Amino acid sequence: MLDAMRQWQGALGARFPLLVERLRPIRRADLPTPVAHLERLGRALGHERLYVKRDDLTSPLYGGNKPRKLEFLLAEALRRGARTVVTMGALGSNHLLATAIHGREVGLRTVGVVFPQPLTEHVQHNLWADRAVGAELVRTRSKYLLPVAVARTLLRLRLAEGRAPALVPGGGSSALGSLGFVNAGLELAAQVAAGELPEPEAIFVALGTGGTAAGLALGLRLGGLRSRVVAVRVIDALLANRPRLLHRLGEIARLCHSRDGRPPPARLGDNLEIEHGFIGGGYGAPTPQGEAAMRLFSGEEGLRLEPTYTAKTAAAFLAHARRTRGPLLYWHTLSSADLNDLVRAGRALDERRKIP
């Protein structure tokens, strides 16, 4: 618990000190994460200026893009005196698992309302890890039934615990959670200024609930970078589209400037574009381009991808790299933390439950 409460540090605090003082985020990520030159991958593609932002290393417990958001979201849950956080996502949600792992570290239980997705090996491993850390899963038949199931779960927990649980949105993508990626954009701007990489022409991230892409776009603008954020859509266009993304971006900008009296930057979103061409058969469905990207990233750079988010994002990054010579950055949002002990523990619990 004490380790979880280490003083939070980030470029956002220097830019918006009154906001950070009010929100008091808790430190769940080891920042800044490094950037690396993808030399071997670049040689394979004939492109000398390919880079990766290693957000897989945000935490040895569970890394990826989620700890950046949870620094703000879990702090809010603790300020409200909640015992439990309720969140939502697909059956094998990385966000749900990250919330359960980091929530447990600060004394919070996690309940996840989940909808079906293809049962890949990655999804099964996440399910076992969820079980090992004590996450409760409430299953629904469709993602379109989530609002009703979440409302029922919140009411049930409030009656059982005598206090309101904290609601963490899917993917951690509220204006509050997305502050973690405003901070990330400012962090990258400092790394460019320090000469760790050239200013990218484009930065590739997955587009699910949108908080990562929107927060990053604002952080880059505030940091003075002209880089475009290419948000690679991995969910239905009904949920991931430009109007929704710009709405989220506006919410984040208003929250950032809520205490300093300055207006948000003009022309919000002109550094943000959506790539629709790599979703394939839909959310969670593997694609040939994604599987090729998984093999190439693993073979050339030793970076592990998964089919739902990172493989499709990497496939778009590779396709763009074959068409241009400008510096490009792939933002690696999949945790590289070793979950083998949790997976084994959860699998053992499942097997014991099945014994008559």
SVG drawing of the C-alpha trace seen along z (x, -y; Angstrom):
<svg xmlns="http://www.w3.org/2000/svg" viewBox="-31 -33 51 68">
<polyline fill="none" stroke="black" stroke-width="0.4" points="0.0,0.0 2.7,-2.5 4.6,-1.7 1.4,-2.4 1.2,-5.9 4.7,-7.0 4.6,-10.6 3.3,-11.0 5.6,-12.7 4.8,-13.7 5.1,-16.6 1.4,-17.3 2.1,-18.6 4.4,-21.3 1.9,-22.3 -1.2,-22.2 -0.1,-22.3 -3.5,-23.3 -5.3,-20.5 -2.8,-17.9 -2.8,-19.2 -6.6,-18.8 -6.7,-15.3 -3.7,-13.9 -2.9,-11.0 -1.3,-7.9 1.9,-6.5 1.2,-3.2 3.5,-3.7 7.3,-4.0 7.7,-7.0 9.0,-8.1 8.9,-4.9 11.8,-4.6 11.8,-5.0 13.8,-2.7 15.0,-2.7 13.6,0.3 16.8,1.0 16.3,4.6 12.7,4.1 13.8,1.0 16.4,3.0 13.8,5.6 11.5,2.9 14.2,0.6 13.2,-2.2 15.8,-3.8 13.6,-5.9 11.2,-3.6 10.7,-3.9 8.7,-2.4 7.5,-3.9 7.8,-1.1 4.7,-1.6 4.7,2.2 7.2,1.3 5.0,-1.1 4.8,1.4 6.3,4.8 2.9,5.8 0.9,5.0 2.1,2.5 0.8,1.2 -1.3,-2.0 -3.7,-1.3 -1.5,-2.2 -1.2,-5.8 -5.0,-6.1 -5.4,-4.2 -3.1,-6.7 -6.0,-9.1 -9.0,-6.8 -7.9,-4.8 -7.0,-8.0 -10.6,-9.2 -12.0,-5.9 -9.9,-6.2 -10.9,-9.9 -14.6,-8.8 -14.0,-6.1 -15.0,-3.3 -14.2,0.3 -14.9,1.7 -14.5,0.4 -16.8,1.5 -15.6,1.5 -16.5,3.1 -15.0,4.5 -14.7,7.6 -14.4,11.0 -10.6,11.0 -10.2,7.2 -6.7,6.0 -8.2,2.9 -10.2,5.1 -7.2,7.1 -5.0,4.0 -7.7,2.5 -7.9,5.6 -4.2,5.9 -3.5,2.3 -6.7,1.9 -5.7,4.8 -2.4,3.0 -4.2,0.0 -6.9,2.0 -9.7,1.9 -11.7,4.9 -12.7,5.0 -16.0,6.2 -16.0,6.3 -19.1,6.5 -18.0,8.3 -19.4,9.1 -18.3,12.0 -15.2,12.0 -13.3,14.8 -11.7,17.1 -8.0,16.8 -5.1,18.0 -4.5,14.4 -8.2,14.1 -8.0,17.4 -4.9,16.3 -6.4,13.0 -9.4,14.9 -7.2,17.0 -5.3,14.0 -8.6,12.2 -9.6,15.2 -6.2,15.2 -6.4,11.6 -10.0,11.9 -11.9,10.0 -15.6,10.8 -16.9,11.1 -20.6,10.4 -21.3,11.7 -23.7,10.2 -24.8,11.6 -23.8,8.5 -21.9,5.2 -25.1,3.4 -26.5,4.7 -23.6,3.3 -25.5,0.2 -28.3,2.2 -25.9,4.8 -23.6,2.1 -26.5,0.3 -27.7,3.5 -24.2,4.3 -23.7,0.8 -27.0,1.1 -26.3,4.6 -22.9,3.6 -24.2,0.4 -26.8,2.4 -24.3,5.1 -21.5,2.8 -23.4,-0.1 -21.6,-2.6 -21.3,-3.4 -18.7,-1.6 -16.6,-3.7 -17.3,-3.4 -14.3,-3.2 -15.3,-3.5 -14.4,-0.9 -10.7,-1.3 -10.3,-3.9 -11.5,-6.4 -13.0,-9.3 -11.6,-12.8 -10.1,-12.0 -8.4,-8.8 -7.2,-10.3 -5.1,-12.9 -2.6,-10.0 -2.1,-10.3 -2.0,-14.1 0.9,-13.5 2.3,-10.9 2.2,-13.4 4.1,-16.0 6.5,-13.2 7.2,-12.3 7.8,-16.0 10.5,-16.2 12.1,-13.1 12.1,-14.6 13.6,-17.8 16.3,-15.7 17.3,-14.1 16.1,-10.6 14.2,-10.4 13.3,-12.8 9.9,-14.3 7.7,-11.6 5.7,-12.3 3.0,-10.0 2.3,-8.0 0.3,-4.8 -2.0,-3.8 -5.0,-1.5 -8.5,-3.1 -10.9,-1.4 -12.7,-3.6 -10.6,-6.5 -9.0,-7.9 -5.5,-7.0 -5.6,-8.6 -7.5,-11.7 -5.3,-12.3 -2.2,-11.8 -3.3,-14.2 -3.8,-16.9 -0.6,-16.2 1.4,-16.4 -0.2,-19.8 0.5,-21.2 4.1,-19.9 4.6,-21.7 4.9,-18.7 3.3,-18.6 3.1,-14.8 -0.1,-13.2 -1.8,-10.6 -3.0,-7.7 -5.7,-5.9 -6.2,-2.4 -9.8,-1.4 -10.2,2.1 -13.9,1.8 -17.2,1.1 -17.4,-2.3 -20.6,-3.0 -18.4,-3.3 -15.2,-4.5 -15.7,-7.4 -14.5,-10.9 -17.4,-12.8 -17.1,-10.7 -13.3,-11.0 -13.5,-14.8 -16.1,-15.0 -13.8,-13.1 -10.9,-15.4 -13.0,-18.4 -13.9,-17.0 -10.2,-16.3 -9.1,-19.8 -11.8,-21.5 -10.7,-19.4 -7.1,-20.4 -7.9,-24.1 -10.6,-24.1 -8.3,-25.6 -5.8,-27.8 -8.2,-30.2 -6.7,-29.7 -8.8,-28.5 -8.0,-25.1 -5.8,-25.1 -7.5,-26.1 -8.2,-23.5 -8.4,-20.6 -8.2,-17.3 -6.4,-18.5 -3.5,-16.3 -5.7,-13.2 -6.9,-10.8 -8.6,-7.5 -7.4,-4.5 -10.4,-2.2 -8.7,0.4 -7.2,2.9 -10.1,4.1 -10.8,7.2 -13.7,9.3 -14.4,7.2 -13.3,6.8 -11.0,9.5 -11.0,11.3 -7.4,12.0 -6.4,10.7 -3.7,11.9 -2.0,8.5 -2.1,8.6 -0.6,12.1 2.2,11.1 2.9,8.1 3.1,10.3 5.6,12.5 7.7,9.6 7.8,7.7 8.6,10.9 11.3,12.1 13.0,8.8 12.6,7.0 11.5,9.5 8.3,7.6 5.1,9.5 1.8,8.4 -1.7,9.8 -4.5,10.0 -7.1,7.6 -5.3,4.3 -1.6,4.2 -1.3,6.5 -3.8,4.5 -2.1,1.2 1.3,2.6 0.0,3.8 -1.1,0.2 2.3,-1.1 4.1,1.4 1.8,0.5 2.6,-3.2 6.3,-2.5 6.3,-0.8 4.9,-4.0 6.9,-6.8 10.4,-7.6 9.5,-10.0 10.1,-9.1 7.3,-6.9 6.5,-5.8 4.6,-2.8 3.2,-3.2 3.3,0.3 0.3,0.5 0.5,4.2 1.8,5.1 5.1,7.1 4.8,8.0 5.2,11.6 1.8,13.0 2.7,16.7 2.3,17.1 -1.2,15.5 -2.2,17.5 -1.1,20.8 -2.9,19.8 -6.1,18.9 -6.0,22.1 -5.6,24.1 -8.6,22.4 -10.7,23.2 -9.6,26.8 -10.4,27.2 -13.9,25.6 -14.6,28.3 -13.8,31.2 -17.1,32.8"/>
</svg>
